[in-house]
Amino acid sequence: MSDAKRPTTEITLLGRYYTIACDPGTEDKLERAARYLDRAMHGIQSQSAALSNDRVTVMAALNITHELLETLDEQRDREAELTRLSERLDEALKKDRD
């Protein structure tokens, strides 16, 4: 789908407005992501007003990426634990049948 036919959504980051093309039906998710990013950027900016908007943006991106990777690591750990528990349960059931 060309960008000319895609719906657009207006988002605000640090008081600046951006018009972003997005897939149909994803506007709400884009707006939610923009609100999350804007809050992160405002939080960083409030800690150091001397930072340029570019540095605030990079710091927010790094922080959010760190959060994402931590969450993915935790999810993998939980999945591995569930696999171990499932294997133990299978072994116990097998022993019970024998």
Residue, then its C-alpha position, 0 to 999 in steps of 0.5 A: m500500500s503506498d503512503a498516499k493511500r495509507p491513513t495518517t495519525e497526528i502524534t505529539l512528541l515534546g510539543r512537536y506535531y508529526t503526521i505519521a502514515c500507518d496501516p489501517g486499524t493500527e492508529d490506536k496502537l501508534e497513538r499509544a506508542a507515541r504517548y509512551l515515547d512522549r512520557a519517556m522523553h518528558g521524563i528525561q527532559s525534566q531531569s536535564a533541561a540542557l539536553s537537546n531534543d536529539r539527545v532526549t530522543v536517543m536516551a528515550a530510545l535506549n531506555i525503551t529498548h532496554e525495557l523491551l530487552e529486559t521483558l523479552d529476557e524475562q519472557r524467555d526465562r518464564e518459557a524455559e521454566l514452563t518447559r522444565l516443569s512440563e518435562r518434569l510433569d511428563e516424567a512423573l506421569k510416565k513413572d506413574r503409568d509404569 
